[in-house]
Amino acid sequence: MAARPRTLPAALAPVLVGSAAAWAAFADPGESFSWWRFVAAMVGAIFIQIGTNLANDYSDAKRGADTVDRLGPVRVTAAGLVAPRRVLYATWAAFGVAALAGLYLTIEVGPEILAIGILSIAAGILYTGGPKPYGYEGLGEVFVFVFFGLVAVNGSYYVQVEDLQALPVLLSIPIGLLSAAILVVNNVRDVDTDRRAGKRTLAVRIGRERSRDLYVAMIAAAYALLPIALLVGDGSAWGLLGLLSLPLAGAPVRAVRERTDGPALNGALAGTGALLGAYALLVAVGLLI
């Protein structure tokens, strides 16, 4: 429950897309692509996401941000289901697994991977932890876009090719937008309770209606940018398979625009995660053809 599996597509999607772009970059992928590096990148991304979710559960409870009237799923620390110390231990265990995966990649690729890993884990902790959590200052969406889009896609490409090219850079933008859209749904759902708790998320700062418009704009931009990314980055036209996921956007977009109740917006959050997963999977398959 604390790991929040509905958010895990944000960890899986960028690794799939970045790795598929790397596969396509090799003249002989079967000889050059490292499955061990792929697995390590996937494990690192998943456990950074889980660690971030656990850290968020712990820190929000400590700050009193998770109150009984919140509309989202139960938070285990605030609800008293798990002792805070155990959640904290689980947080460090998750980040420890991610660090081991990062250590392997550092040995294989170089110290730049170590720097990326340290920054990613620090961003996960400081989202709601530390003396001035950036998630409480309306910067959560920006950091998700950067770390689950730009950093994760390009990092997954770099550990294979040990270079950067236009294609992964451009594809990281729509992946980052869809990943950040998941957080927009979360913050639209919690806008009233976050405001009362003093948590100044982006939705609290700009209001529910503008946040709804932002969500729709992010979804639309992710699809509009895909053909441009493939064209400019010299990617396979089969990558346009990602556009086939667009019908999955209908239900979450309607819920975000029209509903304010927890169950509907929880469904929209899960639907946005599924949209990101389908988009990334289809783009990755297209790049492999």
Buried (B, 14 or more C-beta within 10 A) or exposed (E): EBBBEBBBBBBBBBBBBBBBBBBBBEEEEEEEBBEEBBEBBBBBBBBBBBBBBBBBBBBBBBBEBBEEEBBBEEBBBBEEEBEBEEBBEBBBBBBEBBBBBBBBBBEBBEEBBBEBBEEBBEBBBBBBBEEEBBBBEBBBBBBBBBBBBBBBBBBBBBBBBEEEBEBBBBBBBBBBBBBBBBBBBBBBBBBBBBBEBEBBBBBBBBEBEEBBBBBBEBBBBBBEBBBEBBEEBEBBEBBBBBBEBBEBBEBBBEBBBEBBEBEBBBBBBBBBBBBBBBBBBBBBBBBBE
